[in-house]
């Protein structure tokens, strides 16, 4: 059984999917509604209020809800859908932590390399922002809470939604595209969207596609979890700016008020870096049959191949 087929190991009634989706994604839905129906002035006032808080307090407030929601998702999957968390994580017999570590180190290495090149070429708008006490607190908060934040997003978008929508429509391409678009919309209230413009949605949706392709090709969330954790962790501790979603006491700070010059740096990963990452992973884990894994049908396996937990 492949990754999407893992959903057949539990109950899949429509009402279960609707209730679970609304309860877990409610925070994202409210943020999107707030973004749609709030004036630019009010949005800016909300951003300014968050900026007025100490960086570590701001981060703590942003990350804590994810811990609660991830726990709630696990409870609903286990006791309403009556399936294991393992089946939500991977098609393997156990979680492959080496895959998580590989993906984590890959994106950390690439990010640090690209940042180093950028800093070497032009450091005029990047300042050293290191404050030992605040940074240590930031590091502790990040290591403790970012796994919950990226865990919720991966288990919800690439896990729960990908699997259940896949079994509903009986194909793979639709849940891959839909979850990527929803992932982008979920980030539409971030300050970067207001500052940079709609173009940044290409980055968010492109990142969703990358993570979705990883999940389908590798039959598990492990690579997506490692990538997402490495990306978000460095976004918090490496460099921040006045217009970023995360206002932190990071090592560096981007001081430019205008973001015109960084637009290509935002789009380039989707067009260049992401395909390279997929190529590296495909060679490392010997991915084959791309057409079927990304565009093939989802077929219910024989009953003897799976069972619901209560049975």
LORO-506070 format. One line per 2 residues: number of its first residue (from 1); their letters; for each residue x, y, z of N, C-alpha, C. Coordinates in nm, 2 decimals. Atoms other than C-alpha are relative to their C-alpha. Layout:
# LORO-506070
NUM = a = X/Y/Z/X/Y/Z/X/Y/Z  ... $
# end
This chain:
# LORO-506070
1 = xx = 0.08/-0.12/0.00/0.00/0.00/0.00/0.09/0.13/0.00  -0.07/-0.12/0.00/0.13/0.34/-0.09/-0.05/0.10/0.10 $
3 = xx = 0.02/-0.09/-0.11/0.11/0.66/0.11/-0.15/0.04/0.00  0.14/-0.04/0.00/-0.24/0.78/0.00/-0.09/-0.11/0.04 $
5 = xx = 0.08/0.12/-0.04/-0.38/0.43/0.04/0.00/-0.03/0.15  0.00/0.02/-0.15/-0.29/0.45/0.41/-0.13/0.04/0.06 $
7 = xx = 0.12/-0.05/-0.06/-0.62/0.64/0.46/-0.11/-0.11/0.01  0.10/0.11/-0.01/-0.81/0.31/0.39/0.01/-0.08/0.13 $
9 = xx = -0.02/0.07/-0.13/-0.67/0.18/0.72/-0.09/0.05/0.11  0.09/-0.06/-0.10/-0.93/0.40/0.90/-0.13/0.03/-0.06 $
11 = xx = 0.14/-0.04/0.04/-1.29/0.52/0.88/0.01/0.13/-0.08  -0.02/-0.11/0.09/-1.34/0.77/0.60/-0.14/0.07/-0.03 $
13 = xx = 0.13/-0.07/0.02/-1.70/0.90/0.64/0.02/0.15/-0.02  -0.01/-0.14/0.04/-1.75/1.25/0.49/-0.01/0.09/0.13 $
15 = xx = 0.02/-0.09/-0.11/-1.87/1.40/0.82/0.12/0.00/0.09  -0.12/0.00/-0.07/-1.55/1.29/0.99/0.10/0.09/-0.06 $
17 = xx = -0.10/-0.08/0.07/-1.34/1.46/0.73/-0.04/0.15/0.02  0.04/-0.14/-0.01/-1.55/1.78/0.75/0.03/0.05/0.14 $
19 = xx = -0.02/-0.04/-0.14/-1.54/1.80/1.13/0.15/0.02/0.03  -0.14/0.00/-0.02/-1.17/1.72/1.15/0.07/0.12/-0.07 $
21 = xx = -0.06/-0.11/0.08/-1.08/1.97/0.87/-0.03/0.14/0.06  0.04/-0.12/-0.06/-1.28/2.25/1.03/0.07/0.03/0.13 $
23 = xx = -0.06/-0.02/-0.13/-1.15/2.20/1.38/0.15/0.03/-0.01  -0.15/-0.02/0.01/-0.78/2.18/1.27/0.04/0.12/-0.08 $
25 = xx = -0.04/-0.11/0.09/-0.77/2.43/0.99/-0.07/0.13/0.03  0.07/-0.12/-0.04/-0.99/2.69/1.17/0.08/0.12/0.01 $
27 = xx = -0.10/-0.12/-0.01/-0.69/2.91/1.25/0.04/0.05/-0.13  -0.04/-0.04/0.13/-0.59/2.92/0.89/-0.12/0.07/-0.07 $
29 = xx = 0.12/-0.05/0.06/-0.95/2.99/0.78/-0.02/0.14/0.05  0.03/-0.13/-0.07/-0.99/3.28/1.03/0.10/0.10/-0.05 $
31 = xx = -0.10/-0.09/0.05/-0.66/3.43/0.92/-0.02/0.05/-0.14  0.03/-0.04/0.13/-0.76/3.42/0.56/-0.12/0.09/-0.01 $
33 = xx = 0.12/-0.08/0.00/-1.10/3.57/0.63/0.04/0.14/0.05  -0.05/-0.12/-0.06/-0.93/3.84/0.84/0.08/0.08/-0.11 $
35 = xx = -0.08/-0.06/0.10/-0.69/3.91/0.55/-0.09/0.06/-0.11  0.09/-0.04/0.11/-0.98/3.93/0.29/-0.08/0.13/0.04 $
37 = xx = 0.10/-0.10/-0.04/-1.21/4.16/0.49/0.06/0.11/0.09  -0.06/-0.10/-0.08/-0.96/4.38/0.67/0.07/0.10/-0.09 $
39 = xx = -0.06/-0.11/0.09/-0.84/4.72/0.52/0.15/-0.01/0.02  -0.14/0.00/-0.01/-0.47/4.77/0.46/0.05/0.07/0.12 $
41 = xx = -0.04/-0.07/-0.12/-0.46/5.02/0.74/-0.01/-0.08/0.12  0.02/0.08/-0.12/-0.60/4.78/0.99/0.10/-0.12/0.00 $
43 = xx = -0.10/0.11/0.00/-0.37/4.50/0.87/0.13/0.05/0.04  -0.13/-0.06/-0.04/-0.07/4.73/0.91/0.00/0.02/0.15 $
45 = xx = 0.00/-0.02/-0.14/-0.19/4.82/1.26/0.02/-0.13/0.08  -0.02/0.13/-0.07/-0.21/4.45/1.35/0.14/-0.05/-0.01 $
47 = xx = -0.14/0.04/0.01/0.14/4.39/1.21/0.09/0.08/0.10  -0.08/-0.09/-0.09/0.27/4.69/1.41/-0.02/-0.04/0.14 $
49 = xx = 0.02/0.05/-0.14/0.11/4.56/1.73/0.09/-0.12/0.03  -0.08/0.12/-0.02/0.29/4.23/1.68/0.15/0.04/0.01 $
51 = xx = -0.14/-0.05/0.00/0.62/4.41/1.61/0.04/0.06/0.13  -0.03/-0.07/-0.12/0.59/4.60/1.93/0.03/-0.09/0.12 $
53 = xx = -0.03/0.10/-0.10/0.62/4.28/2.13/0.15/-0.04/-0.01  -0.13/0.06/0.01/0.96/4.14/2.22/0.00/-0.12/-0.09 $
55 = xx = -0.01/0.10/0.10/1.08/3.91/1.95/-0.03/-0.14/0.05  0.02/0.14/-0.05/1.08/3.59/2.16/-0.14/-0.02/0.05 $
57 = xx = 0.14/0.01/-0.04/0.74/3.67/2.31/-0.09/-0.02/-0.13  0.07/0.00/0.13/0.61/3.73/1.95/0.00/-0.15/-0.05 $
59 = xx = -0.02/0.14/0.05/0.75/3.39/1.84/-0.08/-0.10/0.08  0.07/0.09/-0.09/0.61/3.21/2.14/-0.15/0.00/-0.02 $
61 = xx = 0.14/-0.02/0.02/0.26/3.35/2.08/-0.04/-0.06/-0.14  0.03/0.05/0.13/0.28/3.25/1.71/0.00/-0.15/0.00 $
63 = xx = -0.03/0.14/0.01/0.40/2.89/1.77/-0.08/-0.09/0.10  0.07/0.08/-0.10/0.21/2.77/2.08/-0.13/-0.06/-0.05 $
65 = xx = 0.13/0.06/0.05/-0.13/2.72/1.91/0.02/-0.13/-0.09  -0.03/0.12/0.08/0.04/2.47/1.67/0.01/-0.13/0.08 $
67 = xx = -0.02/0.12/-0.08/0.13/2.24/1.95/-0.14/-0.06/0.04  0.14/0.05/-0.04/-0.24/2.22/2.07/-0.07/-0.06/-0.12 $
69 = xx = 0.07/0.04/0.12/-0.37/2.18/1.71/0.05/-0.13/-0.05  -0.06/0.13/0.05/-0.12/1.90/1.62/-0.05/-0.11/0.09 $
71 = xx = 0.05/0.10/-0.10/-0.22/1.71/1.94/-0.15/-0.03/-0.03  0.14/0.02/0.03/-0.59/1.76/1.85/-0.01/-0.08/-0.13 $
73 = xx = 0.01/0.08/0.12/-0.53/1.63/1.50/0.03/-0.15/0.02  -0.04/0.13/-0.03/-0.36/1.32/1.63/-0.12/-0.07/0.07 $
75 = xx = 0.11/0.06/-0.07/-0.65/1.26/1.87/-0.12/-0.03/-0.09  0.12/0.02/0.09/-0.92/1.30/1.60/0.03/-0.12/-0.10 $
77 = xx = -0.04/0.11/0.09/-0.73/1.07/1.36/-0.01/-0.14/0.07  -0.01/0.13/-0.07/-0.68/0.80/1.63/-0.14/-0.04/0.04 $
79 = xx = 0.13/0.04/-0.07/-1.03/0.81/1.79/-0.12/0.02/-0.09  0.11/-0.01/0.08/-1.26/0.93/1.52/0.02/-0.08/-0.13 $
81 = xx = -0.03/0.08/0.13/-1.10/0.79/1.20/0.05/-0.14/0.04  -0.04/0.13/-0.05/-0.97/0.50/1.41/0.12/-0.06/-0.08 $
83 = xx = -0.12/0.05/0.07/-0.63/0.47/1.24/0.12/0.05/0.07  -0.13/-0.03/-0.07/-0.27/0.49/1.36/0.06/0.13/-0.05 $
85 = xx = -0.08/-0.12/0.04/-0.05/0.80/1.35/0.11/-0.04/-0.10  -0.10/0.05/0.09/0.20/0.59/1.17/-0.05/0.00/-0.14 $
87 = xx = 0.06/0.00/0.13/-0.04/0.55/0.88/-0.01/0.14/-0.06  0.01/-0.14/0.04/-0.07/0.93/0.87/0.14/0.05/-0.04 $
89 = xx = -0.14/-0.05/0.02/0.31/0.96/0.86/0.07/-0.06/-0.12  -0.08/0.07/0.11/0.44/0.70/0.62/-0.06/-0.14/-0.04 $
91 = xx = 0.04/0.14/0.05/0.37/0.38/0.42/0.10/-0.10/0.05  -0.10/0.10/-0.05/0.68/0.22/0.58/-0.05/-0.06/0.13 $
93 = xx = 0.04/0.07/-0.13/0.66/-0.01/0.88/0.03/0.08/0.12  -0.04/-0.10/-0.11/0.82/0.26/1.10/0.05/0.13/-0.06 $
95 = xx = -0.05/-0.13/0.05/0.91/0.62/1.07/0.15/0.00/-0.02  -0.15/0.00/0.03/1.25/0.67/0.90/0.06/0.13/0.04 $
97 = xx = -0.06/-0.13/-0.05/1.42/0.93/1.11/0.13/0.04/-0.08  -0.12/-0.04/0.09/1.73/0.91/0.88/-0.04/0.08/-0.11 $
99 = xx = 0.05/-0.08/0.11/1.52/1.05/0.60/-0.03/0.14/0.05  0.03/-0.13/-0.06/1.41/1.34/0.83/0.13/0.07/0.01 $
101 = xx = -0.13/-0.06/-0.02/1.77/1.41/0.92/0.07/0.04/-0.13  -0.06/-0.03/0.13/1.89/1.39/0.56/-0.06/0.12/-0.06 $
103 = xx = 0.07/-0.11/0.05/1.63/1.63/0.44/0.03/0.13/0.07  -0.03/-0.12/-0.09/1.69/1.87/0.73/0.14/0.05/-0.03 $
105 = xx = -0.14/-0.05/0.03/2.07/1.88/0.67/0.01/0.05/-0.14  -0.01/-0.05/0.14/2.02/1.92/0.29/-0.05/0.14/-0.01 $
107 = xx = 0.05/-0.13/0.01/1.81/2.23/0.32/0.08/0.10/0.08  -0.09/-0.08/-0.08/2.02/2.37/0.60/0.13/0.04/-0.07 $
109 = xx = -0.12/-0.02/0.07/2.33/2.32/0.40/-0.01/0.10/-0.12  0.02/-0.08/0.11/2.19/2.48/0.09/-0.03/0.14/0.04 $
111 = xx = 0.04/-0.13/-0.05/2.04/2.77/0.28/0.12/0.08/0.05  -0.12/-0.06/-0.05/2.37/2.85/0.46/0.09/0.04/-0.11 $
113 = xx = -0.09/-0.02/0.12/2.56/2.82/0.13/-0.05/0.13/-0.07  0.05/-0.11/0.08/2.33/3.06/-0.05/0.00/0.13/0.08 $
115 = xx = -0.01/-0.12/-0.08/2.32/3.30/0.24/0.15/0.05/0.00  -0.14/-0.04/0.00/2.70/3.30/0.26/0.04/0.07/-0.13 $
117 = xx = -0.03/-0.07/0.13/2.73/3.38/-0.12/-0.06/0.14/-0.01  0.07/-0.13/0.01/2.47/3.66/-0.09/0.07/0.10/0.09 $
119 = xx = -0.07/-0.09/-0.10/2.65/3.81/0.22/0.13/0.04/-0.06  -0.14/-0.03/0.06/2.99/3.79/0.04/-0.01/0.10/-0.11 $
121 = xx = 0.02/-0.09/0.12/2.85/3.96/-0.27/-0.04/0.14/0.04  0.05/-0.13/-0.04/2.67/4.24/-0.09/-0.06/-0.01/0.14 $
123 = xx = 0.05/0.00/-0.14/2.64/4.28/0.29/-0.04/0.13/0.05  0.03/-0.13/-0.04/2.54/4.64/0.28/-0.13/0.02/0.07 $
125 = xx = 0.14/-0.01/-0.06/2.18/4.57/0.38/-0.02/-0.11/0.11  0.01/0.11/-0.10/2.26/4.29/0.63/0.09/0.04/0.12 $
127 = xx = -0.08/-0.04/-0.11/2.37/4.37/0.98/0.00/-0.12/0.10  -0.02/0.10/-0.11/2.50/4.15/1.27/-0.09/0.03/0.11 $
129 = xx = 0.11/-0.03/-0.10/2.21/4.12/1.52/0.01/-0.08/0.12  -0.01/0.09/-0.11/2.35/3.88/1.77/0.00/0.06/0.14 $
131 = xx = 0.01/-0.04/-0.14/2.24/3.93/2.13/0.00/-0.13/0.08  -0.02/0.13/-0.05/2.36/3.63/2.33/-0.12/-0.05/0.08 $
133 = xx = 0.11/0.05/-0.09/2.08/3.60/2.60/-0.13/-0.02/-0.09  0.12/0.01/0.08/1.80/3.67/2.36/0.01/-0.11/-0.11 $
135 = xx = -0.01/0.10/0.11/1.94/3.44/2.09/-0.01/-0.14/0.06  0.01/0.13/-0.07/1.98/3.15/2.34/-0.15/-0.03/0.03 $
137 = xx = 0.14/0.02/-0.03/1.61/3.20/2.44/-0.07/-0.03/-0.13  0.05/0.03/0.13/1.52/3.21/2.07/0.03/-0.14/-0.04 $
139 = xx = -0.04/0.14/0.04/1.71/2.89/2.00/-0.08/-0.10/0.08  0.07/0.10/-0.08/1.54/2.71/2.29/-0.15/-0.01/-0.05 $
141 = xx = 0.14/-0.01/0.05/1.19/2.83/2.18/-0.02/-0.07/-0.14  0.01/0.06/0.13/1.26/2.73/1.82/0.01/-0.15/0.00 $
143 = xx = -0.02/0.14/-0.01/1.39/2.39/1.90/-0.12/-0.08/0.06  0.11/0.07/-0.07/1.10/2.31/2.13/-0.13/0.01/-0.08 $
145 = xx = 0.13/-0.03/0.06/0.81/2.46/1.92/-0.01/-0.01/-0.15  0.01/0.01/0.14/0.90/2.46/1.56/-0.04/-0.14/-0.05 $
147 = xx = 0.04/0.13/0.05/0.86/2.08/1.53/-0.15/-0.01/0.01  0.15/0.01/0.00/0.49/2.13/1.63/-0.06/0.08/-0.11 $
149 = xx = 0.05/-0.08/0.11/0.44/2.41/1.38/0.01/-0.06/-0.13  -0.02/0.07/0.13/0.59/2.23/1.09/-0.07/-0.13/0.00 $
151 = xx = 0.07/0.12/-0.01/0.44/1.91/1.21/-0.15/0.01/-0.03  0.14/-0.02/0.03/0.09/2.05/1.20/-0.02/0.02/-0.15 $
153 = xx = 0.02/-0.03/0.14/0.13/2.19/0.85/0.02/-0.12/-0.09  -0.03/0.12/0.09/0.28/1.87/0.71/-0.11/-0.11/0.03 $
155 = xx = 0.10/0.10/-0.03/0.04/1.63/0.89/-0.14/0.04/-0.05  0.13/-0.05/0.04/-0.26/1.85/0.79/0.00/0.00/-0.16 $
157 = xx = 0.00/-0.02/0.14/-0.17/1.94/0.43/0.05/-0.12/-0.08  -0.06/0.11/0.07/0.06/1.67/0.30/-0.05/-0.13/0.05 $
159 = xx = 0.05/0.12/-0.06/-0.09/1.41/0.54/-0.15/-0.02/-0.02  0.14/0.02/-0.01/-0.45/1.43/0.63/-0.08/0.04/-0.13 $
161 = xx = 0.07/-0.05/0.12/-0.58/1.64/0.33/0.04/-0.09/-0.12  -0.05/0.07/0.12/-0.36/1.46/0.07/-0.06/-0.14/0.00 $
163 = xx = 0.05/0.14/0.00/-0.47/1.11/0.18/-0.15/0.00/-0.02  0.15/0.01/0.01/-0.84/1.17/0.23/-0.06/0.06/-0.13 $
165 = xx = 0.05/-0.05/0.12/-0.89/1.39/-0.07/0.04/-0.10/-0.12  -0.05/0.09/0.10/-0.69/1.14/-0.28/-0.10/-0.12/0.00 $
167 = xx = 0.09/0.11/0.00/-0.93/0.86/-0.17/-0.14/0.04/-0.05  0.13/-0.05/0.04/-1.23/1.08/-0.25/0.00/0.01/-0.15 $
169 = xx = 0.00/-0.03/0.15/-1.13/1.18/-0.61/0.07/-0.12/-0.07  -0.06/0.12/0.06/-0.94/0.85/-0.67/0.12/0.03/-0.10 $
171 = xx = -0.12/-0.02/0.08/-0.63/1.02/-0.82/0.10/0.08/0.09  -0.10/-0.06/-0.08/-0.31/1.19/-0.71/0.03/0.14/-0.03 $
173 = xx = -0.04/-0.13/0.04/-0.26/1.50/-0.91/-0.09/0.11/0.06  0.09/-0.10/-0.06/-0.57/1.68/-0.77/0.03/0.03/0.14 $
175 = xx = -0.04/-0.04/-0.14/-0.48/1.65/-0.40/0.13/0.07/0.00  -0.13/-0.06/0.00/-0.12/1.74/-0.49/-0.02/0.15/-0.03 $
177 = xx = 0.02/-0.14/0.04/-0.23/2.07/-0.66/-0.09/0.07/0.10  0.09/-0.07/-0.09/-0.52/2.15/-0.42/0.07/0.03/0.13 $
179 = xx = -0.06/-0.02/-0.13/-0.32/2.10/-0.10/0.11/0.11/-0.01  -0.10/-0.11/0.02/-0.04/2.32/-0.25/-0.06/0.14/0.00 $
181 = xx = 0.07/-0.13/0.01/-0.28/2.60/-0.33/-0.05/0.04/0.14  0.05/-0.03/-0.13/-0.44/2.57/0.01/0.11/0.04/0.09 $
183 = xx = -0.12/-0.04/-0.08/-0.10/2.58/0.17/0.04/0.14/-0.03  -0.03/-0.14/0.04/-0.03/2.90/-0.02/-0.10/0.10/0.06 $
185 = xx = 0.11/-0.09/-0.05/-0.36/3.06/0.08/0.01/0.01/0.15  -0.02/-0.01/-0.15/-0.29/2.97/0.45/0.10/0.09/0.04 $
187 = xx = -0.11/-0.09/-0.03/0.01/3.19/0.43/-0.03/0.14/-0.05  0.02/-0.13/0.07/-0.16/3.48/0.25/-0.01/0.12/0.10 $
189 = xx = 0.01/-0.11/-0.09/-0.20/3.69/0.57/0.14/0.04/0.06  -0.14/-0.04/-0.05/0.18/3.70/0.63/0.03/0.14/-0.05 $
191 = xx = -0.04/-0.13/0.04/0.33/4.04/0.62/0.08/0.01/-0.13  -0.07/0.00/0.12/0.55/3.94/0.33/-0.09/0.02/-0.13 $
193 = xx = 0.10/-0.01/0.11/0.24/3.92/0.10/-0.03/0.15/-0.02  0.03/-0.15/0.01/0.15/4.29/0.18/0.12/0.08/-0.05 $
195 = xx = -0.12/-0.07/0.04/0.51/4.40/0.13/0.05/-0.03/-0.14  -0.06/0.04/0.13/0.62/4.20/-0.17/-0.11/-0.01/-0.11 $
197 = xx = 0.11/0.01/0.10/0.28/4.15/-0.34/-0.03/-0.15/-0.03  0.05/0.13/0.03/0.10/3.85/-0.49/0.11/-0.09/-0.05 $
199 = xx = -0.10/0.08/0.05/0.42/3.73/-0.65/0.06/-0.10/0.09  -0.05/0.09/-0.10/0.53/3.57/-0.33/-0.08/-0.13/0.02 $
201 = xx = 0.09/0.12/-0.01/0.23/3.33/-0.35/0.06/-0.11/-0.09  -0.06/0.10/0.09/0.43/3.16/-0.63/0.10/-0.08/0.09 $
203 = xx = -0.09/0.07/-0.09/0.69/3.08/-0.36/-0.07/-0.10/0.10  0.07/0.08/-0.09/0.44/2.95/-0.11/-0.07/-0.12/-0.06 $
205 = xx = 0.07/0.11/0.07/0.24/2.74/-0.36/0.11/-0.10/-0.06  -0.11/0.08/0.05/0.57/2.62/-0.52/0.06/-0.09/0.11 $
207 = xx = -0.06/0.08/-0.12/0.70/2.51/-0.17/-0.10/-0.11/0.03  0.10/0.11/-0.02/0.37/2.32/-0.12/0.01/-0.11/-0.10 $
209 = xx = -0.02/0.10/0.10/0.42/2.15/-0.45/0.13/-0.09/0.02  -0.13/0.07/-0.03/0.78/2.06/-0.36/-0.02/-0.11/0.11 $
211 = xx = 0.02/0.09/-0.11/0.67/1.91/-0.03/-0.10/-0.11/-0.03  0.09/0.10/0.04/0.38/1.73/-0.19/0.06/-0.11/-0.09 $
213 = xx = -0.07/0.10/0.09/0.60/1.57/-0.46/0.09/-0.09/0.09  -0.09/0.08/-0.09/0.85/1.46/-0.19/-0.09/-0.11/0.07 $
215 = xx = 0.09/0.10/-0.07/0.56/1.29/0.00/-0.05/-0.11/-0.09  0.05/0.11/0.08/0.41/1.11/-0.29/0.11/-0.09/-0.06 $
217 = xx = -0.10/0.08/0.06/0.73/1.00/-0.45/0.07/-0.09/0.10  -0.07/0.08/-0.10/0.88/0.88/-0.12/-0.09/-0.08/0.09 $
219 = xx = 0.10/0.07/-0.08/0.56/0.74/0.02/0.00/0.03/0.15  -0.01/-0.04/-0.14/0.59/0.93/0.35/0.03/0.14/0.02 $
221 = xx = -0.02/-0.14/-0.03/0.61/1.26/0.52/0.15/0.03/0.05  -0.13/-0.02/-0.06/0.97/1.21/0.65/0.08/0.11/-0.07 $
223 = xx = -0.08/-0.10/0.07/1.15/1.42/0.38/-0.06/0.14/0.01  0.07/-0.13/-0.01/0.89/1.69/0.39/0.01/0.06/0.14 $
225 = xx = -0.01/-0.04/-0.14/0.91/1.71/0.77/0.14/0.06/0.03  -0.14/-0.04/-0.02/1.29/1.74/0.77/0.03/0.13/-0.08 $
227 = xx = -0.02/-0.12/0.08/1.29/2.00/0.49/-0.07/0.12/0.06  0.08/-0.10/-0.06/1.01/2.21/0.65/0.06/0.05/0.13 $
229 = xx = -0.06/-0.04/-0.13/1.18/2.21/0.99/0.13/0.08/-0.02  -0.12/-0.07/0.03/1.52/2.31/0.85/-0.02/0.14/-0.05 $
231 = xx = 0.03/-0.13/0.06/1.37/2.59/0.64/-0.05/0.10/0.10  0.06/-0.09/-0.10/1.16/2.74/0.92/0.09/0.03/0.12 $
233 = xx = -0.09/-0.02/-0.11/1.42/2.70/1.19/0.11/0.11/-0.04  -0.10/-0.10/0.05/1.68/2.89/0.98/-0.07/0.14/-0.02 $
235 = xx = 0.07/-0.12/0.02/1.42/3.15/0.89/-0.02/0.08/0.13  0.02/-0.06/-0.13/1.38/3.22/1.26/0.14/0.04/0.06 $
237 = xx = -0.12/-0.03/-0.08/1.74/3.21/1.39/0.11/0.06/-0.09  -0.11/-0.06/0.09/1.95/3.32/1.08/-0.02/0.14/-0.03 $
239 = xx = 0.02/-0.14/0.04/1.80/3.64/0.95/-0.15/0.04/0.01  0.14/-0.05/0.00/1.49/3.85/1.00/0.00/0.14/-0.06 $
241 = xx = 0.02/-0.14/0.06/1.35/4.18/0.86/-0.12/0.06/0.06  0.12/-0.07/-0.06/1.09/4.44/0.95/-0.13/-0.05/-0.07 $
243 = xx = 0.12/0.04/0.07/0.85/4.29/0.69/-0.02/-0.15/0.00  0.02/0.14/0.00/0.89/3.92/0.76/-0.10/-0.05/0.10 $
245 = xx = 0.10/0.05/-0.09/0.63/3.70/0.93/0.05/-0.03/0.14  -0.06/0.03/-0.13/0.87/3.60/1.20/0.10/0.12/0.04 $
247 = xx = -0.08/-0.10/-0.05/1.01/3.89/1.40/0.08/-0.05/0.12  -0.07/0.07/-0.10/1.29/3.73/1.60/0.14/0.07/0.03 $
249 = xx = -0.13/-0.05/-0.04/1.62/3.81/1.77/0.11/-0.09/-0.07  -0.08/0.09/0.08/1.81/3.63/1.49/0.15/0.05/0.00 $
251 = xx = -0.14/-0.03/0.01/2.18/3.63/1.41/0.02/0.13/-0.09  -0.01/-0.11/0.10/2.14/3.88/1.12/-0.14/0.07/-0.02 $
253 = xx = 0.12/-0.07/0.04/1.89/4.14/1.02/0.01/0.07/-0.13  0.01/-0.06/0.13/1.79/4.26/0.68/-0.06/0.14/0.02 $
255 = xx = 0.04/-0.14/-0.04/1.77/4.64/0.70/-0.07/0.08/-0.11  0.07/-0.07/0.11/1.63/4.74/0.36/-0.15/0.01/0.02 $
257 = xx = 0.14/-0.03/-0.02/1.29/4.90/0.37/-0.08/-0.05/-0.13  0.07/0.04/0.13/1.21/4.82/0.00/0.05/-0.15/-0.03 $
259 = xx = -0.03/0.14/0.02/1.20/4.45/-0.11/0.01/-0.03/-0.15  0.00/0.02/0.14/1.22/4.50/-0.49/0.12/-0.09/-0.04 $
261 = xx = -0.12/0.07/0.03/1.57/4.36/-0.50/0.00/-0.15/0.04  -0.01/0.13/-0.04/1.49/4.04/-0.33/-0.11/-0.09/-0.06 $
263 = xx = 0.10/0.08/0.06/1.20/3.93/-0.55/0.05/-0.12/-0.07  -0.06/0.12/0.07/1.42/3.71/-0.77/0.05/-0.10/0.10 $
265 = xx = -0.05/0.10/-0.10/1.57/3.56/-0.46/-0.11/-0.08/0.06  0.12/0.07/-0.05/1.22/3.46/-0.36/-0.05/-0.10/-0.10 $
267 = xx = 0.05/0.09/0.10/1.12/3.31/-0.69/0.10/-0.10/-0.05  -0.11/0.08/0.05/1.46/3.16/-0.78/-0.01/-0.14/0.06 $
269 = xx = 0.00/0.13/-0.06/1.43/2.87/-0.53/-0.10/-0.09/-0.07  0.11/0.08/0.07/1.10/2.75/-0.70/0.05/-0.05/-0.13 $
271 = xx = -0.03/0.03/0.14/1.25/2.76/-1.05/0.14/-0.08/-0.01  -0.13/0.06/0.01/1.61/2.64/-0.97/0.03/-0.09/0.11 $
273 = xx = -0.05/0.08/-0.11/1.68/2.52/-0.62/-0.09/-0.12/0.03  0.09/0.11/-0.03/1.37/2.31/-0.57/0.01/-0.12/-0.10 $
275 = xx = -0.02/0.11/0.09/1.42/2.10/-0.89/0.13/-0.07/0.03  -0.12/0.06/-0.03/1.78/2.04/-0.78/-0.02/-0.09/0.13 $
277 = xx = 0.03/0.07/-0.13/1.66/1.93/-0.43/-0.07/-0.14/-0.04  0.07/0.12/0.04/1.42/1.68/-0.60/0.09/-0.09/-0.07 $
279 = xx = -0.09/0.09/0.07/1.69/1.55/-0.82/0.10/-0.07/0.10  -0.08/0.06/-0.10/1.92/1.49/-0.52/-0.07/-0.11/0.07 $
281 = xx = 0.08/0.10/-0.08/1.65/1.31/-0.33/-0.04/-0.12/-0.09  0.03/0.11/0.09/1.55/1.11/-0.64/0.11/-0.10/-0.02 $
283 = xx = -0.12/0.08/0.01/1.90/0.99/-0.68/0.04/-0.08/0.13  -0.03/0.06/-0.13/1.95/0.92/-0.31/-0.09/-0.12/0.03 $
285 = xx = 0.10/0.10/-0.04/1.63/0.72/-0.27/-0.05/-0.08/-0.12  0.03/0.08/0.11/1.61/0.58/-0.62/-0.15/0.00/-0.04 $
287 = xx = 0.14/-0.02/0.04/1.26/0.72/-0.71/-0.01/-0.04/-0.14  0.03/0.04/0.14/1.11/0.57/-1.02/-0.16/0.01/-0.02 $
289 = xx = 0.14/0.00/0.03/0.77/0.56/-1.19/-0.07/0.14/0.04  0.05/-0.13/-0.04/0.71/0.94/-1.15/-0.14/0.02/-0.05 $
291 = xx = 0.13/-0.03/0.06/0.41/0.95/-1.38/-0.12/-0.07/0.08  0.10/0.07/-0.08/0.21/0.69/-1.18/-0.01/0.05/0.14 $
293 = xx = 0.00/-0.05/-0.14/0.31/0.82/-0.84/-0.06/0.14/0.01  0.05/-0.14/-0.01/0.21/1.18/-0.92/-0.13/0.02/-0.07 $
295 = xx = 0.12/-0.02/0.08/-0.07/1.13/-1.17/-0.09/-0.12/-0.01  0.07/0.13/0.01/-0.19/0.77/-1.14/-0.12/0.00/0.09 $
297 = xx = 0.12/0.02/-0.07/-0.52/0.65/-1.00/0.03/-0.04/0.15  -0.01/0.05/-0.13/-0.58/0.58/-0.63/-0.10/-0.12/0.01 $
299 = xx = 0.08/0.11/0.00/-0.72/0.23/-0.60/-0.01/-0.06/0.14  0.02/0.06/-0.13/-0.87/0.08/-0.29/0.06/-0.14/0.00 $
301 = xx = -0.07/0.13/-0.01/-0.65/-0.22/-0.18/-0.10/-0.11/0.04  0.08/0.11/-0.05/-0.80/-0.56/-0.11/-0.02/0.01/0.15 $
303 = xx = 0.03/-0.01/-0.14/-0.96/-0.58/0.23/0.10/-0.07/0.09  -0.10/0.07/-0.08/-0.71/-0.83/0.35/0.13/0.07/0.02 $
305 = xx = -0.13/-0.07/-0.01/-0.43/-0.58/0.31/0.00/0.10/0.10  0.00/-0.10/-0.11/-0.55/-0.35/0.58/-0.12/-0.03/0.09 $
307 = xx = 0.11/0.01/-0.10/-0.78/-0.32/0.88/-0.01/0.12/0.08  0.03/-0.11/-0.08/-0.94/-0.05/1.08/0.05/-0.03/0.15 $
309 = xx = -0.06/0.02/-0.13/-0.78/-0.01/1.43/-0.10/-0.08/0.09  0.09/0.07/-0.10/-1.10/-0.12/1.62/-0.02/-0.14/-0.03 $
311 = x = 0.02/0.14/0.04/-1.11/-0.44/1.42/0.12/-0.08/0.04 $
# end
